[in-house]
Amino acid sequence: QVQLVESGGGLVQPGGTLRLSCAASGNVFTIKTMGWYRQAPGKQRELVAHITSDNETQYGDSVKGRFTISRDSAKNAVYLQMNRLDPEDTAGYYCKAVGRISELAVTDDWGEGTQVTASA
């Protein structure tokens, strides 16, 4: 019941910067945590970063110190500032929303992804 749309991906030189955006719509009142995952061809999908409703953040080890996640609750949006991009960061980046719909149940909703390519 939550729809997520990512934007902001593109092609950059290694060392460059991109800022990804994810806009949520639909049943947004259920959302507790939003985050970013990425998946490159031949690799598993991995956590990039997530942020809770009280603005606690967590980052994957490979992006700590380079990427920053933030959110604007009023806009139901989450952002990922990516600095010092490396070719290893090349992947499809997917927005995720975790919603709590009952005491027992949480739901994961995913966007369709946006491509990030860091290549010389």
C-alpha positions in Angstrom: 0.0 0.0 0.0 3.1 2.2 0.0 4.4 3.3 -3.4 8.0 4.5 -3.6 9.6 6.3 -6.5 13.4 6.9 -6.7 15.2 9.6 -8.6 18.6 11.2 -8.9 20.7 8.4 -10.2 23.1 8.8 -13.1 26.6 8.5 -14.5 29.4 10.2 -12.6 33.2 10.1 -12.5 34.8 8.3 -9.6 35.1 10.7 -6.7 32.0 12.5 -7.8 28.7 13.1 -6.0 25.1 12.2 -6.4 22.0 12.8 -4.3 19.2 10.3 -4.5 15.6 11.0 -3.6 12.7 8.7 -2.7 9.2 9.8 -2.5 6.6 7.7 -0.7 2.8 7.8 -1.4 -0.1 5.7 -0.4 -0.5 4.3 3.1 2.4 6.5 4.4 1.1 6.6 7.9 2.4 3.1 8.5 6.0 3.9 7.6 8.5 3.5 10.5 11.8 3.1 8.8 13.0 4.1 5.3 16.2 3.0 3.7 18.3 2.4 0.7 19.6 -0.9 -0.7 21.7 -1.5 -3.7 22.3 -4.5 -6.0 24.9 -4.8 -8.7 24.9 -7.6 -11.4 26.1 -10.8 -9.9 25.9 -9.5 -6.3 23.5 -9.8 -3.5 21.3 -6.9 -2.6 22.9 -5.1 0.4 22.0 -2.4 2.9 23.3 1.0 2.1 21.6 3.0 4.9 18.3 3.3 6.7 16.7 5.9 9.0 14.0 5.5 11.6 11.1 7.7 12.3 13.1 9.3 15.2 16.1 9.9 12.8 18.4 7.2 14.0 20.6 6.1 11.2 22.5 3.0 10.3 25.0 2.5 7.4 26.5 -0.4 5.6 30.2 -0.7 6.4 31.2 0.0 2.8 29.6 3.5 2.7 30.2 4.8 6.2 31.8 8.2 6.1 30.9 8.7 2.4 27.1 8.5 2.3 24.5 10.3 4.4 20.8 9.4 4.7 18.2 11.9 5.7 14.4 12.2 5.6 11.7 14.8 5.4 8.8 13.4 7.2 6.5 16.2 6.1 7.2 15.3 2.5 7.3 11.5 3.1 10.7 11.5 1.4 14.1 10.1 2.1 17.4 11.1 0.6 20.8 9.7 0.1 23.8 12.0 -0.3 26.6 10.0 -1.9 30.1 11.5 -1.8 33.4 10.2 -3.2 31.7 7.7 -5.3 33.7 4.6 -6.3 33.2 2.2 -9.2 32.3 -0.4 -6.5 29.2 1.8 -5.8 27.8 1.1 -9.2 24.5 -0.6 -8.7 20.8 -0.2 -8.9 19.7 1.7 -5.8 16.3 0.8 -4.3 14.3 2.6 -1.8 12.7 0.6 1.0 9.9 1.5 3.4 9.2 -0.6 6.5 5.7 -0.2 7.8 4.0 -1.5 10.9 0.4 -2.6 10.1 -0.3 -4.4 13.4 1.5 -5.6 16.6 2.7 -8.7 14.7 3.1 -7.6 11.2 5.5 -5.3 9.4 5.6 -4.8 5.7 8.4 -4.0 3.3 7.7 -1.9 0.2 10.2 -1.3 -2.5 10.7 1.2 -5.3 11.7 0.2 -8.8 15.2 1.5 -8.4 17.5 4.1 -9.9 20.8 3.3 -11.5 24.0 4.8 -10.2 27.2 4.3 -12.2 30.6 5.6 -11.2 32.9 5.1 -14.1 35.8 7.0 -15.6 
